[in-house]
Amino acid sequence: MNTFLDEKLCHDYPDIFVDRRADMRTTAMCWGFECGDGWYKIIDGLCKKLTLIHKLTGIATVATQVKEKYGTLRFNHMSQTGDTALSDAEQKVAHDIIHEITDYADSQSSITCEACGEYGRTTGYMWLTTLCENHWREKNPDAPAEQYYWTHADYERAIEDAKESE
């Protein structure tokens, strides 16, 4: 992610990204946001929800790593229960909600171009990426046009066909 968007997220959500400049021995946030600019809106929307949950429940979320893995967003975090009037059962529900909204953000990234934020597809075989058709073509200028729509099974068939023709 570019420096401007990195700094904007840290400025807008200082409690969530409190460890952004911390030592690498304590957090992976020291490496920054290891994903493309296209997922900024997903991360920003997630942080708005996490901030509201903190205000309502007293349960704070601290990001420990934000990255792309297997073509989708991974928002790794710790939830910290400070002073809260919630019962243990209510705290469990709040933690469940935090996990559900982070999982939802991760799933949204599977249909959002990591480069530009437009609709995208998770494609690839050994290295998965989620890109719109235009950004995929930029990265794969020599690939056949229909390959953007290939599934994992299509890639496996192509590998088998190549082996048989040897």
N, C-alpha and C positions, 0 to 999 in steps of 0.2 A: 504494500500500500504506500502511496506517496506520502511524503513528509507532512504536507499540509493537512491531509485527512487524518493521519496518525495524531498530529498535535491537536486537531479539532476534537477528536474522540477523547483524548486525555484531558483536554480543557473542559469539555462538556460533562464528563463523567469521572471526575478525579477520584471518587471513592471506589469505583469499579476498577480503574486502571492505576491504582495507587502504587503498584509495583512496576510500572512501565520502565523506570530507570534503575530498578533494583539490581543487585548483584546476581550474576548467572548461577551462583550456587544456591540461590533461594527461589528463583522463579524463571520461567521461560519467557515471561513478558519482556525481559531485557532485549530480546531479539526483535521486538516490535510486532506489528501486525503482518504475519507471513501469508498474506493473500492479496489478491488484486483489488483495485479501486472499485470494481463493480459490485462488491459485496458490502461497501460502506453503508448503504441504506439498511441492509439487513442487520448489521451490527448496531447501527444507531437506533433502529426500532427496538431491538432486543434490549439495549441499555436503557431506553426510556421505560420499558416495562419493569426491568430489574430495579430501577430507581424508585418507581412507584411502589413496588412490593416492599422495598426498604422503608419508605416513608410510612406505609400502612402497618407493617408488621415488626419493624426493627431488625429484620433479618437482612444483613448486607451480603452482597455478592462481590467477590474480588476475582478478577480474571487472572488466571495463571498462565494461559497461553491462548493465542488466537491465530489459527493457521488453516491452510488448505491441506487436506489429506484425502487421498482417493477421490479427488475431484469435488469434494464438498467441504464446507466450513466446519471447523472444530473450535468450539468456544469452551475451553476448559476453565473451570472455576472452582472456588471454594465458597461455601456459604457460611457466614459467621452470625451466630445468634448472640446479639448483645442484650441490652435491656429490653425486654419484651413482656407484655402482659399476656401473651398467648400461652395456652396450655400446651403440654407435650403433644397432644393429638393435633392441635391447631398448627403447631410448628412443623409437624410432619407433613400436613397438607400444604403449608406454604413452601416447604422444600420440594415437595412433589410438583407444585406449580412451577417453581424455578426450573426444575429439570424438564418439564414439558415445554416451556417456552424456549429454552435453549435448544432442545431437540427440534422444535418447530423451525427455529432459525436455521439450524443445520439442514433440515429438509428443504427449506426454501432455496438454499444455495444450490441444490441439485437441479434447479430449473432457472437459475439466474446466471448470466454470463459473468464470470469472474473479472473480465476486462472492462465491460461497459455497463453492466447492470440490466441489460435487456434480457428477454427470454433466451434461455440457452438449454443445452442438453449436455448430460454427462456422457462423454464419448472416450474412446481409446481402449486399448487392450492391456498393455503392461503399465502404462502411465495414463491414468484417468484425468481428464480435465472437464470443466463445465464452461462451455463457450457458446456464444451465438454463432450462427452459420458464418457470418463475415469474419469474426476473429478466428474461428476454426480454420477457414480457408487461408487466412494470413499465415497461420502457423504450419499449414499443410498444403502449400501451393501445388505440389506435384501429385497429391492424392486424388483419386477419382471423386467426382462431385457427390456421388451417392454414398460414399464412405462416411460422411457426416451422420447419416441415419443408421449406420450399422449398430447392431447389438453385440453383446459379448459373444454370442453364438456365431454371428457372422464373421467375427475376427478368427474364431477357432476354426471355422470351415475354410477360411482363406489360408490359414497356416497349414491345415491338413492337405489342401489342394496343392500348395507349394511344395510340400514334402513329397507328395505322390508324383509330381512332375519332375522331380530331381532324378 
